[in-house]
Amino acid sequence: MEKEFEIRQKVRVIAIPPFVKTAEPMPILRPSNVIKLGEVGIVIDRRPGGYWGVLFEKGAFLIDSQYIDGVKS
């Protein structure tokens, strides 16, 4: 079951993917060490295939919903 998030919702990284893609018009693969386990980001948009654009301290990345979970405010 795919998780749903709201735009501007805070999410936490619960598992590290092997690679992450930048959330740019021409996405670039980056090593997974640009995000940290437990890091909190803000959802900026929804992408096809279960991906979410999430803004973290080191930039915006496309993260599969299986790697993030909502943060209770």
All heavy atoms as TSV, in Angstrom:
chain	resi	resn	atom	element	x	y	z
A	1	MET	N	N	0.843	-1.194	0.000
A	1	MET	CA	C	0.000	0.000	0.000
A	1	MET	C	C	0.883	1.250	0.000
A	1	MET	O	O	1.790	1.369	0.799
A	1	MET	CB	C	-0.897	-0.007	1.234
A	1	MET	CG	C	-1.885	1.122	1.253
A	1	MET	SD	S	-3.054	0.869	2.602
A	1	MET	CE	C	-2.971	2.463	3.352
A	2	GLU	N	N	0.592	2.154	-0.899
A	2	GLU	CA	C	1.375	3.380	-1.039
A	2	GLU	C	C	0.959	4.403	0.016
A	2	GLU	O	O	-0.206	4.591	0.289
A	2	GLU	CB	C	1.138	3.960	-2.432
A	2	GLU	CG	C	2.392	4.454	-3.070
A	2	GLU	CD	C	2.134	4.830	-4.507
A	2	GLU	OE1	O	1.703	5.966	-4.742
A	2	GLU	OE2	O	2.374	3.977	-5.371
A	3	LYS	N	N	1.951	5.052	0.605
A	3	LYS	CA	C	1.672	6.087	1.608
A	3	LYS	C	C	1.306	7.387	0.903
A	3	LYS	O	O	1.779	7.671	-0.182
A	3	LYS	CB	C	2.908	6.330	2.474
A	3	LYS	CG	C	3.349	5.135	3.259
A	3	LYS	CD	C	4.621	5.464	3.999
A	3	LYS	CE	C	5.264	4.218	4.531
A	3	LYS	NZ	N	6.586	4.473	5.083
A	4	GLU	N	N	0.459	8.156	1.553
A	4	GLU	CA	C	0.062	9.465	1.026
A	4	GLU	C	C	0.529	10.547	1.985
A	4	GLU	O	O	0.441	10.381	3.202
A	4	GLU	CB	C	-1.453	9.542	0.847
A	4	GLU	CG	C	-1.976	8.696	-0.303
A	4	GLU	CD	C	-1.466	9.143	-1.657
A	4	GLU	OE1	O	-1.365	10.351	-1.907
A	4	GLU	OE2	O	-1.174	8.265	-2.484
A	5	PHE	N	N	1.010	11.647	1.422
A	5	PHE	CA	C	1.471	12.780	2.209
A	5	PHE	C	C	0.841	14.044	1.651
A	5	PHE	O	O	0.385	14.074	0.520
A	5	PHE	CB	C	3.006	12.896	2.146
A	5	PHE	CG	C	3.719	11.660	2.606
A	5	PHE	CD1	C	4.290	10.788	1.687
A	5	PHE	CD2	C	3.812	11.351	3.950
A	5	PHE	CE1	C	4.940	9.640	2.101
A	5	PHE	CE2	C	4.460	10.196	4.379
A	5	PHE	CZ	C	5.028	9.353	3.451
A	6	GLU	N	N	0.838	15.087	2.447
A	6	GLU	CA	C	0.329	16.387	2.021
A	6	GLU	C	C	1.517	17.250	1.599
A	6	GLU	O	O	2.613	17.106	2.136
A	6	GLU	CB	C	-0.393	17.080	3.182
A	6	GLU	CG	C	-1.421	16.210	3.857
A	6	GLU	CD	C	-2.838	16.699	3.630
A	6	GLU	OE1	O	-2.994	17.885	3.319
A	6	GLU	OE2	O	-3.750	15.887	3.755
A	7	ILE	N	N	1.277	18.165	0.660
A	7	ILE	CA	C	2.313	19.125	0.282
A	7	ILE	C	C	2.618	19.978	1.519
A	7	ILE	O	O	1.715	20.357	2.256
A	7	ILE	CB	C	1.841	20.004	-0.901
A	7	ILE	CG1	C	1.456	19.134	-2.107
A	7	ILE	CG2	C	2.908	21.032	-1.282
A	7	ILE	CD1	C	2.534	18.228	-2.642
A	8	ARG	N	N	3.881	20.246	1.767
A	8	ARG	CA	C	4.409	20.982	2.925
A	8	ARG	C	C	4.392	20.172	4.223
A	8	ARG	O	O	4.701	20.709	5.280
A	8	ARG	CB	C	3.711	22.333	3.121
A	8	ARG	CG	C	4.014	23.317	1.999
A	8	ARG	CD	C	3.517	24.706	2.288
A	8	ARG	NE	N	2.071	24.865	2.235
A	8	ARG	CZ	C	1.357	24.964	1.142
A	8	ARG	NH1	N	1.926	24.917	-0.035
A	8	ARG	NH2	N	0.059	25.130	1.197
A	9	GLN	N	N	4.025	18.880	4.142
A	9	GLN	CA	C	4.076	18.025	5.336
A	9	GLN	C	C	5.528	17.652	5.626
A	9	GLN	O	O	6.318	17.438	4.708
A	9	GLN	CB	C	3.260	16.751	5.100
A	9	GLN	CG	C	3.304	15.787	6.275
A	9	GLN	CD	C	2.479	14.528	6.020
A	9	GLN	OE1	O	1.752	14.412	5.040
A	9	GLN	NE2	N	2.610	13.572	6.923
A	10	LYS	N	N	5.878	17.564	6.904
A	10	LYS	CA	C	7.214	17.114	7.281
A	10	LYS	C	C	7.240	15.590	7.269
A	10	LYS	O	O	6.291	14.933	7.717
A	10	LYS	CB	C	7.582	17.627	8.679
A	10	LYS	CG	C	7.866	19.106	8.694
A	10	LYS	CD	C	8.356	19.546	10.051
A	10	LYS	CE	C	8.682	21.034	10.009
A	10	LYS	NZ	N	9.188	21.510	11.292
A	11	VAL	N	N	8.330	15.056	6.702
A	11	VAL	CA	C	8.526	13.607	6.650
A	11	VAL	C	C	9.926	13.275	7.152
A	11	VAL	O	O	10.822	14.100	7.089
A	11	VAL	CB	C	8.327	13.046	5.218
A	11	VAL	CG1	C	6.878	13.159	4.778
A	11	VAL	CG2	C	9.239	13.731	4.214
A	12	ARG	N	N	10.075	12.051	7.664
A	12	ARG	CA	C	11.355	11.584	8.200
A	12	ARG	C	C	11.840	10.397	7.364
A	12	ARG	O	O	11.040	9.542	6.982
A	12	ARG	CB	C	11.169	11.161	9.660
A	12	ARG	CG	C	12.434	10.702	10.348
A	12	ARG	CD	C	12.214	10.280	11.795
A	12	ARG	NE	N	11.315	11.128	12.548
A	12	ARG	CZ	C	11.648	12.268	13.152
A	12	ARG	NH1	N	12.876	12.719	13.070
A	12	ARG	NH2	N	10.750	12.955	13.824
A	13	VAL	N	N	13.140	10.337	7.114
A	13	VAL	CA	C	13.742	9.213	6.397
A	13	VAL	C	C	13.787	8.018	7.347
A	13	VAL	O	O	14.389	8.097	8.427
A	13	VAL	CB	C	15.162	9.571	5.905
A	13	VAL	CG1	C	15.807	8.376	5.219
A	13	VAL	CG2	C	15.133	10.773	4.974
A	14	ILE	N	N	13.122	6.908	6.963
A	14	ILE	CA	C	13.081	5.722	7.824
A	14	ILE	C	C	13.971	4.595	7.297
A	14	ILE	O	O	14.194	3.616	7.991
A	14	ILE	CB	C	11.633	5.219	8.028
A	14	ILE	CG1	C	10.959	4.900	6.688
A	14	ILE	CG2	C	10.819	6.246	8.817
A	14	ILE	CD1	C	9.620	4.195	6.801
A	15	ALA	N	N	14.456	4.724	6.073
A	15	ALA	CA	C	15.393	3.769	5.471
A	15	ALA	C	C	16.142	4.509	4.373
A	15	ALA	O	O	15.605	5.434	3.772
A	15	ALA	CB	C	14.658	2.559	4.897
A	16	ILE	N	N	17.370	4.122	4.141
A	16	ILE	CA	C	18.194	4.793	3.135
A	16	ILE	C	C	18.122	4.031	1.806
A	16	ILE	O	O	18.447	2.850	1.761
A	16	ILE	CB	C	19.668	4.889	3.605
A	16	ILE	CG1	C	19.768	5.679	4.911
A	16	ILE	CG2	C	20.546	5.503	2.526
A	16	ILE	CD1	C	19.443	7.148	4.791
A	17	PRO	N	N	17.697	4.710	0.725
A	17	PRO	CA	C	17.688	4.050	-0.588
A	17	PRO	C	C	19.115	3.894	-1.111
A	17	PRO	O	O	20.025	4.588	-0.656
A	17	PRO	CB	C	16.890	5.022	-1.458
A	17	PRO	CG	C	17.027	6.343	-0.807
A	17	PRO	CD	C	17.204	6.088	0.667
A	18	PRO	N	N	19.340	2.991	-2.075
A	18	PRO	CA	C	20.691	2.805	-2.625
A	18	PRO	C	C	21.219	4.073	-3.309
A	18	PRO	O	O	22.395	4.379	-3.219
A	18	PRO	CB	C	20.541	1.670	-3.632
A	18	PRO	CG	C	19.144	1.194	-3.558
A	18	PRO	CD	C	18.372	2.073	-2.638
A	19	PHE	N	N	20.357	4.795	-3.976
A	19	PHE	CA	C	20.688	6.056	-4.640
A	19	PHE	C	C	19.491	6.982	-4.492
A	19	PHE	O	O	18.379	6.517	-4.259
A	19	PHE	CB	C	20.965	5.863	-6.138
A	19	PHE	CG	C	22.222	5.098	-6.421
A	19	PHE	CD1	C	22.191	3.735	-6.632
A	19	PHE	CD2	C	23.445	5.750	-6.481
A	19	PHE	CE1	C	23.354	3.022	-6.879
A	19	PHE	CE2	C	24.609	5.057	-6.733
A	19	PHE	CZ	C	24.564	3.695	-6.932
A	20	VAL	N	N	19.693	8.281	-4.664
A	20	VAL	CA	C	18.585	9.232	-4.699
A	20	VAL	C	C	18.712	10.061	-5.965
A	20	VAL	O	O	19.806	10.257	-6.483
A	20	VAL	CB	C	18.547	10.148	-3.449
A	20	VAL	CG1	C	18.208	9.366	-2.210
A	20	VAL	CG2	C	19.842	10.905	-3.262
A	21	LYS	N	N	17.570	10.520	-6.473
A	21	LYS	CA	C	17.556	11.397	-7.644
A	21	LYS	C	C	17.263	12.812	-7.175
A	21	LYS	O	O	16.434	13.014	-6.287
A	21	LYS	CB	C	16.442	10.995	-8.613
A	21	LYS	CG	C	16.731	9.792	-9.438
A	21	LYS	CD	C	15.594	9.600	-10.421
A	21	LYS	CE	C	15.728	8.304	-11.155
A	21	LYS	NZ	N	14.600	8.055	-12.043
A	22	THR	N	N	17.915	13.778	-7.802
A	22	THR	CA	C	17.593	15.166	-7.509
A	22	THR	C	C	16.211	15.480	-8.074
A	22	THR	O	O	15.792	14.868	-9.055
A	22	THR	CB	C	18.634	16.122	-8.118
A	22	THR	OG1	O	18.659	15.937	-9.526
A	22	THR	CG2	C	20.015	15.901	-7.525
A	23	ALA	N	N	15.503	16.411	-7.454
A	23	ALA	CA	C	14.153	16.781	-7.899
A	23	ALA	C	C	14.222	17.973	-8.845
A	23	ALA	O	O	13.537	18.962	-8.677
A	23	ALA	CB	C	13.284	17.087	-6.684
A	24	GLU	N	N	15.066	17.866	-9.847
A	24	GLU	CA	C	15.243	18.923	-10.843
A	24	GLU	C	C	14.576	18.493	-12.144
A	24	GLU	O	O	14.241	17.325	-12.308
A	24	GLU	CB	C	16.742	19.154	-11.073
A	24	GLU	CG	C	17.468	19.617	-9.822
A	24	GLU	CD	C	18.983	19.552	-9.966
A	24	GLU	OE1	O	19.484	19.116	-11.019
A	24	GLU	OE2	O	19.653	19.931	-9.005
A	25	PRO	N	N	14.385	19.436	-13.100
A	25	PRO	CA	C	13.790	19.059	-14.377
A	25	PRO	C	C	14.561	17.916	-15.071
A	25	PRO	O	O	13.962	17.071	-15.715
A	25	PRO	CB	C	13.853	20.342	-15.204
A	25	PRO	CG	C	13.837	21.432	-14.182
A	25	PRO	CD	C	14.598	20.880	-12.998
A	26	MET	N	N	15.885	17.903	-14.923
A	26	MET	CA	C	16.712	16.796	-15.426
A	26	MET	C	C	17.340	16.118	-14.205
A	26	MET	O	O	18.428	16.505	-13.780
A	26	MET	CB	C	17.812	17.320	-16.352
A	26	MET	CG	C	17.310	17.868	-17.667
A	26	MET	SD	S	16.766	16.596	-18.805
A	26	MET	CE	C	18.292	15.775	-19.164
A	27	PRO	N	N	16.644	15.130	-13.603
A	27	PRO	CA	C	17.146	14.507	-12.377
A	27	PRO	C	C	18.526	13.864	-12.562
A	27	PRO	O	O	18.834	13.333	-13.619
A	27	PRO	CB	C	16.102	13.441	-12.055
A	27	PRO	CG	C	14.884	13.869	-12.782
A	27	PRO	CD	C	15.367	14.578	-14.009
A	28	ILE	N	N	19.337	13.961	-11.527
A	28	ILE	CA	C	20.676	13.369	-11.507
A	28	ILE	C	C	20.728	12.373	-10.359
A	28	ILE	O	O	20.262	12.673	-9.260
A	28	ILE	CB	C	21.749	14.459	-11.298
A	28	ILE	CG1	C	21.696	15.489	-12.419
A	28	ILE	CG2	C	23.144	13.849	-11.167
A	28	ILE	CD1	C	22.498	16.745	-12.130
A	29	LEU	N	N	21.279	11.181	-10.600
A	29	LEU	CA	C	21.463	10.217	-9.519
A	29	LEU	C	C	22.581	10.681	-8.605
A	29	LEU	O	O	23.649	11.093	-9.062
A	29	LEU	CB	C	21.818	8.835	-10.077
A	29	LEU	CG	C	20.676	7.956	-10.530
A	29	LEU	CD1	C	21.223	6.637	-11.057
A	29	LEU	CD2	C	19.681	7.699	-9.428
A	30	ARG	N	N	22.330	10.610	-7.308
A	30	ARG	CA	C	23.326	10.985	-6.313
A	30	ARG	C	C	23.524	9.816	-5.351
A	30	ARG	O	O	22.611	9.012	-5.159
A	30	ARG	CB	C	22.842	12.200	-5.503
A	30	ARG	CG	C	22.601	13.465	-6.302
A	30	ARG	CD	C	23.874	14.122	-6.790
A	30	ARG	NE	N	24.857	14.326	-5.743
A	30	ARG	CZ	C	24.929	15.383	-4.945
A	30	ARG	NH1	N	24.069	16.366	-5.072
A	30	ARG	NH2	N	25.871	15.464	-4.038
A	31	PRO	N	N	24.693	9.701	-4.735
A	31	PRO	CA	C	24.869	8.644	-3.724
A	31	PRO	C	C	23.919	8.895	-2.553
A	31	PRO	O	O	23.538	10.039	-2.279
A	31	PRO	CB	C	26.331	8.779	-3.305
A	31	PRO	CG	C	26.750	10.141	-3.736
A	31	PRO	CD	C	25.872	10.541	-4.881
A	32	SER	N	N	23.549	7.844	-1.875
A	32	SER	CA	C	22.551	7.964	-0.806
A	32	SER	C	C	23.066	8.720	0.414
A	32	SER	O	O	22.271	9.104	1.271
A	32	SER	CB	C	22.068	6.579	-0.393
A	32	SER	OG	O	23.156	5.808	0.081
A	33	ASN	N	N	24.366	8.988	0.514
A	33	ASN	CA	C	24.879	9.668	1.710
A	33	ASN	C	C	24.556	11.160	1.741
A	33	ASN	O	O	24.950	11.844	2.676
A	33	ASN	CB	C	26.380	9.422	1.883
A	33	ASN	CG	C	27.222	10.036	0.778
A	33	ASN	OD1	O	26.712	10.638	-0.162
A	33	ASN	ND2	N	28.522	9.855	0.882
A	34	VAL	N	N	23.811	11.674	0.744
A	34	VAL	CA	C	23.391	13.082	0.796
A	34	VAL	C	C	22.222	13.271	1.766
A	34	VAL	O	O	21.923	14.386	2.164
A	34	VAL	CB	C	23.038	13.661	-0.600
A	34	VAL	CG1	C	24.254	13.714	-1.499
A	34	VAL	CG2	C	21.900	12.920	-1.243
A	35	ILE	N	N	21.559	12.163	2.134
A	35	ILE	CA	C	20.519	12.227	3.172
A	35	ILE	C	C	20.914	11.264	4.289
A	35	ILE	O	O	21.651	10.303	4.060
A	35	ILE	CB	C	19.116	11.888	2.626
A	35	ILE	CG1	C	19.071	10.497	1.987
A	35	ILE	CG2	C	18.633	12.948	1.650
A	35	ILE	CD1	C	17.684	10.034	1.591
A	36	LYS	N	N	20.407	11.543	5.484
A	36	LYS	CA	C	20.746	10.728	6.652
A	36	LYS	C	C	19.498	10.039	7.190
A	36	LYS	O	O	18.400	10.588	7.101
A	36	LYS	CB	C	21.328	11.604	7.758
A	36	LYS	CG	C	22.622	12.282	7.401
A	36	LYS	CD	C	23.100	13.129	8.577
A	36	LYS	CE	C	24.358	13.863	8.249
A	36	LYS	NZ	N	24.145	15.113	7.521
A	37	LEU	N	N	19.679	8.873	7.769
A	37	LEU	CA	C	18.595	8.168	8.441
A	37	LEU	C	C	18.057	9.069	9.551
A	37	LEU	O	O	18.830	9.635	10.316
A	37	LEU	CB	C	19.115	6.852	9.014
A	37	LEU	CG	C	18.061	5.882	9.522
A	37	LEU	CD1	C	17.149	5.445	8.387
A	37	LEU	CD2	C	18.715	4.668	10.144
A	38	GLY	N	N	16.762	9.263	9.590
A	38	GLY	CA	C	16.141	10.110	10.606
A	38	GLY	C	C	16.041	11.581	10.220
A	38	GLY	O	O	15.408	12.364	10.927
A	39	GLU	N	N	16.655	11.959	9.085
A	39	GLU	CA	C	16.599	13.361	8.646
A	39	GLU	C	C	15.157	13.737	8.296
A	39	GLU	O	O	14.405	12.945	7.738
A	39	GLU	CB	C	17.506	13.570	7.437
A	39	GLU	CG	C	17.618	15.002	7.006
A	39	GLU	CD	C	18.686	15.242	5.951
A	39	GLU	OE1	O	19.454	14.316	5.617
A	39	GLU	OE2	O	18.748	16.368	5.463
A	40	VAL	N	N	14.779	14.974	8.647
A	40	VAL	CA	C	13.430	15.462	8.380
A	40	VAL	C	C	13.475	16.415	7.193
A	40	VAL	O	O	14.364	17.258	7.091
A	40	VAL	CB	C	12.850	16.164	9.633
A	40	VAL	CG1	C	11.509	16.812	9.317
A	40	VAL	CG2	C	12.699	15.171	10.772
A	41	GLY	N	N	12.524	16.241	6.286
A	41	GLY	CA	C	12.395	17.110	5.126
A	41	GLY	C	C	10.948	17.535	4.955
A	41	GLY	O	O	10.069	17.097	5.694
A	42	ILE	N	N	10.700	18.368	3.956
A	42	ILE	CA	C	9.358	18.881	3.683
A	42	ILE	C	C	8.943	18.441	2.278
A	42	ILE	O	O	9.680	18.652	1.312
A	42	ILE	CB	C	9.328	20.415	3.799
A	42	ILE	CG1	C	9.698	20.825	5.230
A	42	ILE	CG2	C	7.959	20.970	3.404
A	42	ILE	CD1	C	9.925	22.306	5.398
A	43	VAL	N	N	7.749	17.854	2.176
A	43	VAL	CA	C	7.226	17.412	0.880
A	43	VAL	C	C	6.927	18.642	0.024
A	43	VAL	O	O	6.229	19.555	0.462
A	43	VAL	CB	C	5.948	16.565	1.068
A	43	VAL	CG1	C	5.334	16.216	-0.281
A	43	VAL	CG2	C	6.244	15.301	1.863
A	44	ILE	N	N	7.500	18.669	-1.192
A	44	ILE	CA	C	7.250	19.800	-2.086
A	44	ILE	C	C	6.345	19.443	-3.262
A	44	ILE	O	O	5.694	20.319	-3.816
A	44	ILE	CB	C	8.571	20.435	-2.597
A	44	ILE	CG1	C	9.481	19.397	-3.233
A	44	ILE	CG2	C	9.284	21.157	-1.470
A	44	ILE	CD1	C	10.737	19.969	-3.884
A	45	ASP	N	N	6.303	18.152	-3.651
A	45	ASP	CA	C	5.379	17.753	-4.704
A	45	ASP	C	C	5.267	16.238	-4.789
A	45	ASP	O	O	5.992	15.497	-4.139
A	45	ASP	CB	C	5.754	18.346	-6.065
A	45	ASP	CG	C	7.104	17.887	-6.608
A	45	ASP	OD1	O	7.753	17.021	-5.990
A	45	ASP	OD2	O	7.514	18.395	-7.657
A	46	ARG	N	N	4.289	15.801	-5.596
A	46	ARG	CA	C	4.008	14.387	-5.837
A	46	ARG	C	C	4.498	14.055	-7.227
A	46	ARG	O	O	4.253	14.814	-8.165
A	46	ARG	CB	C	2.498	14.165	-5.740
A	46	ARG	CG	C	2.036	12.781	-6.089
A	46	ARG	CD	C	2.224	11.893	-4.885
A	46	ARG	NE	N	1.414	10.698	-4.958
A	46	ARG	CZ	C	1.877	9.519	-5.392
A	46	ARG	NH1	N	3.117	9.416	-5.801
A	46	ARG	NH2	N	1.112	8.469	-5.398
A	47	ARG	N	N	5.185	12.929	-7.378
A	47	ARG	CA	C	5.663	12.501	-8.698
A	47	ARG	C	C	5.069	11.131	-9.027
A	47	ARG	O	O	4.698	10.377	-8.129
A	47	ARG	CB	C	7.184	12.405	-8.712
A	47	ARG	CG	C	7.910	13.701	-8.350
A	47	ARG	CD	C	7.829	14.717	-9.485
A	47	ARG	NE	N	8.436	15.985	-9.103
A	47	ARG	CZ	C	9.642	16.381	-9.475
A	47	ARG	NH1	N	10.390	15.613	-10.244
A	47	ARG	NH2	N	10.100	17.552	-9.084
A	48	PRO	N	N	5.017	10.775	-10.306
A	48	PRO	CA	C	4.502	9.448	-10.695
A	48	PRO	C	C	5.338	8.316	-10.108
A	48	PRO	O	O	6.514	8.492	-9.809
A	48	PRO	CB	C	4.612	9.454	-12.225
A	48	PRO	CG	C	4.694	10.891	-12.620
A	48	PRO	CD	C	5.358	11.602	-11.466
A	49	GLY	N	N	4.704	7.163	-9.936
A	49	GLY	CA	C	5.415	5.958	-9.497
A	49	GLY	C	C	5.707	5.894	-8.012
A	49	GLY	O	O	6.614	5.183	-7.587
A	50	GLY	N	N	4.955	6.618	-7.193
A	50	GLY	CA	C	5.150	6.548	-5.749
A	50	GLY	C	C	6.286	7.411	-5.228
A	50	GLY	O	O	6.725	7.241	-4.104
A	51	TYR	N	N	6.773	8.325	-6.059
A	51	TYR	CA	C	7.868	9.210	-5.636
A	51	TYR	C	C	7.325	10.538	-5.137
A	51	TYR	O	O	6.316	11.031	-5.622
A	51	TYR	CB	C	8.841	9.474	-6.788
A	51	TYR	CG	C	9.718	8.298	-7.090
A	51	TYR	CD1	C	9.353	7.363	-8.044
A	51	TYR	CD2	C	10.919	8.104	-6.409
A	51	TYR	CE1	C	10.157	6.271	-8.321
A	51	TYR	CE2	C	11.729	7.023	-6.675
A	51	TYR	CZ	C	11.341	6.109	-7.636
A	51	TYR	OH	O	12.135	5.029	-7.891
A	52	TRP	N	N	8.051	11.105	-4.179
A	52	TRP	CA	C	7.720	12.404	-3.611
A	52	TRP	C	C	8.931	13.305	-3.717
A	52	TRP	O	O	10.057	12.868	-3.465
A	52	TRP	CB	C	7.322	12.249	-2.144
A	52	TRP	CG	C	6.075	11.448	-1.984
A	52	TRP	CD1	C	5.973	10.093	-1.878
A	52	TRP	CD2	C	4.741	11.933	-1.969
A	52	TRP	NE1	N	4.667	9.707	-1.793
A	52	TRP	CE2	C	3.885	10.823	-1.838
A	52	TRP	CE3	C	4.189	13.208	-2.049
A	52	TRP	CZ2	C	2.501	10.960	-1.791
A	52	TRP	CZ3	C	2.807	13.333	-1.995
A	52	TRP	CH2	C	1.979	12.217	-1.870
A	53	GLY	N	N	8.711	14.554	-4.090
A	53	GLY	CA	C	9.773	15.542	-4.058
A	53	GLY	C	C	9.873	16.044	-2.627
A	53	GLY	O	O	8.888	16.512	-2.063
A	54	VAL	N	N	11.048	15.870	-2.012
A	54	VAL	CA	C	11.230	16.254	-0.612
A	54	VAL	C	C	12.438	17.177	-0.505
A	54	VAL	O	O	13.516	16.863	-1.022
A	54	VAL	CB	C	11.421	15.015	0.296
A	54	VAL	CG1	C	11.575	15.429	1.753
A	54	VAL	CG2	C	10.259	14.036	0.144
A	55	LEU	N	N	12.244	18.312	0.168
A	55	LEU	CA	C	13.314	19.272	0.370
A	55	LEU	C	C	14.027	18.960	1.683
A	55	LEU	O	O	13.412	18.993	2.751
A	55	LEU	CB	C	12.756	20.694	0.401
A	55	LEU	CG	C	13.763	21.821	0.598
A	55	LEU	CD1	C	14.776	21.844	-0.548
A	55	LEU	CD2	C	13.051	23.148	0.715
A	56	PHE	N	N	15.321	18.631	1.577
A	56	PHE	CA	C	16.165	18.358	2.737
A	56	PHE	C	C	17.202	19.467	2.854
A	56	PHE	O	O	17.285	20.357	1.997
A	56	PHE	CB	C	16.883	17.008	2.576
A	56	PHE	CG	C	15.977	15.823	2.638
A	56	PHE	CD1	C	15.634	15.133	1.478
A	56	PHE	CD2	C	15.466	15.368	3.839
A	56	PHE	CE1	C	14.800	14.033	1.523
A	56	PHE	CE2	C	14.624	14.263	3.899
A	56	PHE	CZ	C	14.297	13.596	2.731
A	57	GLU	N	N	18.030	19.398	3.877
A	57	GLU	CA	C	19.069	20.403	4.103
A	57	GLU	C	C	20.007	20.532	2.902
A	57	GLU	O	O	20.397	21.625	2.528
A	57	GLU	CB	C	19.873	20.023	5.349
A	57	GLU	CG	C	20.867	21.068	5.788
A	57	GLU	CD	C	21.606	20.656	7.047
A	57	GLU	OE1	O	20.972	20.154	7.974
A	57	GLU	OE2	O	22.827	20.838	7.064
A	58	LYS	N	N	20.357	19.406	2.257
A	58	LYS	CA	C	21.310	19.433	1.139
A	58	LYS	C	C	20.651	19.519	-0.226
A	58	LYS	O	O	21.302	19.316	-1.242
A	58	LYS	CB	C	22.219	18.202	1.200
A	58	LYS	CG	C	23.166	18.232	2.383
A	58	LYS	CD	C	24.160	17.110	2.319
A	58	LYS	CE	C	25.142	17.194	3.459
A	58	LYS	NZ	N	26.081	16.084	3.464
A	59	GLY	N	N	19.345	19.785	-0.275
A	59	GLY	CA	C	18.668	19.933	-1.560
A	59	GLY	C	C	17.370	19.151	-1.632
A	59	GLY	O	O	16.968	18.492	-0.678
A	60	ALA	N	N	16.734	19.224	-2.795
A	60	ALA	CA	C	15.467	18.524	-3.027
A	60	ALA	C	C	15.733	17.224	-3.783
A	60	ALA	O	O	16.473	17.213	-4.772
A	60	ALA	CB	C	14.516	19.412	-3.809
A	61	PHE	N	N	15.128	16.146	-3.301
A	61	PHE	CA	C	15.348	14.828	-3.891
A	61	PHE	C	C	14.029	14.102	-4.079
A	61	PHE	O	O	13.052	14.372	-3.388
A	61	PHE	CB	C	16.269	13.993	-2.996
A	61	PHE	CG	C	17.610	14.625	-2.787
A	61	PHE	CD1	C	17.894	15.356	-1.656
A	61	PHE	CD2	C	18.597	14.515	-3.764
A	61	PHE	CE1	C	19.127	15.960	-1.478
A	61	PHE	CE2	C	19.828	15.122	-3.597
A	61	PHE	CZ	C	20.094	15.845	-2.453
A	62	LEU	N	N	14.016	13.158	-5.035
A	62	LEU	CA	C	12.856	12.303	-5.267
A	62	LEU	C	C	13.020	11.057	-4.399
A	62	LEU	O	O	13.998	10.325	-4.542
A	62	LEU	CB	C	12.763	11.906	-6.743
A	62	LEU	CG	C	12.624	13.066	-7.719
A	62	LEU	CD1	C	12.590	12.543	-9.152
A	62	LEU	CD2	C	11.385	13.878	-7.415
A	63	ILE	N	N	12.078	10.851	-3.497
A	63	ILE	CA	C	12.169	9.748	-2.545
A	63	ILE	C	C	10.941	8.862	-2.703
A	63	ILE	O	O	9.814	9.349	-2.690
A	63	ILE	CB	C	12.226	10.280	-1.090
A	63	ILE	CG1	C	13.358	11.294	-0.906
A	63	ILE	CG2	C	12.346	9.138	-0.089
A	63	ILE	CD1	C	14.745	10.726	-0.985
A	64	ASP	N	N	11.161	7.554	-2.834
A	64	ASP	CA	C	10.065	6.593	-2.892
A	64	ASP	C	C	9.364	6.580	-1.531
A	64	ASP	O	O	10.020	6.672	-0.489
A	64	ASP	CB	C	10.631	5.210	-3.221
A	64	ASP	CG	C	9.552	4.206	-3.547
A	64	ASP	OD1	O	8.642	4.012	-2.712
A	64	ASP	OD2	O	9.616	3.587	-4.616
A	65	SER	N	N	8.049	6.445	-1.544
A	65	SER	CA	C	7.273	6.499	-0.295
A	65	SER	C	C	7.678	5.441	0.725
A	65	SER	O	O	7.455	5.635	1.915
A	65	SER	CB	C	5.774	6.407	-0.605
A	65	SER	OG	O	5.469	5.228	-1.298
A	66	GLN	N	N	8.296	4.340	0.287
A	66	GLN	CA	C	8.717	3.305	1.252
A	66	GLN	C	C	9.869	3.748	2.144
A	66	GLN	O	O	10.128	3.138	3.175
A	66	GLN	CB	C	9.094	2.015	0.512
A	66	GLN	CG	C	10.377	2.114	-0.297
A	66	GLN	CD	C	10.713	0.824	-1.000
A	66	GLN	OE1	O	10.221	-0.246	-0.651
A	66	GLN	NE2	N	11.546	0.913	-2.017
A	67	TYR	N	N	10.562	4.813	1.767
A	67	TYR	CA	C	11.723	5.276	2.530
A	67	TYR	C	C	11.417	6.432	3.488
A	67	TYR	O	O	12.310	6.882	4.205
A	67	TYR	CB	C	12.850	5.713	1.575
A	67	TYR	CG	C	13.364	4.587	0.711
A	67	TYR	CD1	C	13.120	4.565	-0.644
A	67	TYR	CD2	C	14.071	3.530	1.276
A	67	TYR	CE1	C	13.591	3.536	-1.440
A	67	TYR	CE2	C	14.540	2.491	0.490
A	67	TYR	CZ	C	14.296	2.493	-0.872
A	67	TYR	OH	O	14.747	1.463	-1.648
A	68	ILE	N	N	10.169	6.933	3.470
A	68	ILE	CA	C	9.823	8.068	4.332
A	68	ILE	C	C	8.528	7.785	5.086
A	68	ILE	O	O	7.730	6.936	4.675
A	68	ILE	CB	C	9.690	9.378	3.522
A	68	ILE	CG1	C	8.705	9.228	2.358
A	68	ILE	CG2	C	11.047	9.875	3.078
A	68	ILE	CD1	C	8.462	10.511	1.554
A	69	ASP	N	N	8.342	8.513	6.173
A	69	ASP	CA	C	7.123	8.410	6.962
A	69	ASP	C	C	6.784	9.810	7.482
A	69	ASP	O	O	7.681	10.623	7.697
A	69	ASP	CB	C	7.330	7.454	8.124
A	69	ASP	CG	C	6.023	6.810	8.587
A	69	ASP	OD1	O	4.973	7.100	7.994
A	69	ASP	OD2	O	6.056	6.026	9.551
A	70	GLY	N	N	5.508	10.061	7.681
A	70	GLY	CA	C	5.072	11.370	8.160
A	70	GLY	C	C	5.556	11.649	9.572
A	70	GLY	O	O	5.686	10.726	10.388
A	71	VAL	N	N	5.806	12.913	9.858
A	71	VAL	CA	C	6.216	13.346	11.197
A	71	VAL	C	C	4.993	13.912	11.893
A	71	VAL	O	O	4.288	14.751	11.344
A	71	VAL	CB	C	7.327	14.435	11.113
A	71	VAL	CG1	C	7.625	15.011	12.484
A	71	VAL	CG2	C	8.577	13.858	10.485
A	72	LYS	N	N	4.722	13.433	13.093
A	72	LYS	CA	C	3.589	13.949	13.871
A	72	LYS	C	C	3.965	15.316	14.414
A	72	LYS	O	O	5.004	15.484	15.009
A	72	LYS	CB	C	3.266	13.002	15.051
A	72	LYS	CG	C	3.081	11.550	14.657
A	72	LYS	CD	C	1.770	11.307	13.972
A	72	LYS	CE	C	1.504	9.836	13.721
A	72	LYS	NZ	N	1.976	9.338	12.444
A	73	SER	N	N	3.084	16.293	14.190
A	73	SER	CA	C	3.410	17.654	14.642
A	73	SER	C	C	2.821	17.939	16.017
A	73	SER	O	O	2.028	17.244	16.536
A	73	SER	CB	C	2.918	18.679	13.639
A	73	SER	OG	O	1.575	18.464	13.308
